[in-house]
């Protein structure tokens, strides 16, 4: 099936980028949840609810809070009014809500592994992951690792984009040259036809009149000299 959106990064590279990005988020979220629990900001009811939902889905037990990122986000959402966040999300509720929403969308999209993610979606995931990690208070080494992934991915996307533009330009030039060639051939055909018509015109000889010529009899054949000069008084 053909796609209308560019996919520059091959499957194995996408797998590595997405896996490392998800690992950064899950480990950072686990540390954040542990810190909030130790600080007494996490309700026991929210933990019991999350664990019950996890068990109901027949999922394996986990250490601490190392659920998938969608479940970690749900646990944070249950305690959003009591947790202490980091970065702009700490003081700006709109930024916090926007980051939580972006995390929800990203977690849903990353849960379906097709390894043919479009460039635009992958760029957005890398951007949103940075916001989520900032909200959760990730360490400097995590941001440096994410930055390395971003640089590699964007470089590959940019190079493949240049290659696509070069191919498109070459194809357009070939099509333009083909149209010009067809136009020249059509002009040559019209010129040959015009030259042939001119030759026919130059060689055209009007039909000569027939050698038979009609000889009119002299007037004397119709008029009698005697009648013509007859005196009317003699009658």
Long-range contacts (C-beta under 8 A, 24 or more apart in sequence): 3-116, 3-118, 5-118, 5-119, 5-120, 6-118, 6-119, 6-157, 6-160, 6-161, 6-164, 7-116, 7-117, 7-118, 7-119, 8-119, 8-156, 8-157, 8-159, 8-160, 8-161, 9-117, 9-119, 9-122, 9-153, 9-156, 9-157, 9-160, 11-115, 11-116, 12-115, 13-153, 13-156, 14-115, 14-116, 14-117, 14-122, 15-113, 15-115, 17-122, 17-126, 17-149, 17-152, 17-153, 18-110, 18-113, 18-117, 18-125, 20-145, 20-149, 21-110, 21-125, 21-126, 21-129, 21-146, 21-149, 22-69, 22-110, 24-129, 24-133, 24-138, 24-142, 24-145, 24-146, 25-69, 25-129, 25-132, 25-133, 25-136, 26-66, 26-67, 26-68, 26-69, 26-72, 27-66, 28-133, 28-136, 28-137, 28-138, 28-142, 29-65, 29-69, 29-72, 29-73, 29-76, 29-136, 30-64, 30-65, 30-66, 30-72, 31-136, 32-76, 32-136, 32-137, 33-64, 33-65, 33-72, 33-75, 33-76, 34-64, 34-65, 36-79, 36-82, 36-83, 36-84, 37-65, 39-84, 41-79, 41-82, 41-83, 41-84, 42-75, 42-79, 42-82, 42-83, 43-78, 43-79, 43-82, 46-75, 46-78, 46-79, 47-75, 49-78, 50-74, 50-75, 50-78, 68-107, 68-111, 69-103, 69-107, 69-110, 70-104, 70-107, 70-108, 70-111, 73-100, 73-103, 73-104, 73-107, 76-100, 85-135, 85-136, 85-137, 86-134, 86-135, 86-136, 86-137, 87-134, 87-135, 87-137, 88-134, 89-134, 89-135, 96-135, 99-128, 99-131, 99-132, 99-135, 102-128, 102-131, 102-132, 103-128, 103-132, 106-132, 119-157, 119-161, 122-153, 122-157, 123-153, 123-154, 123-157, 126-150, 126-153
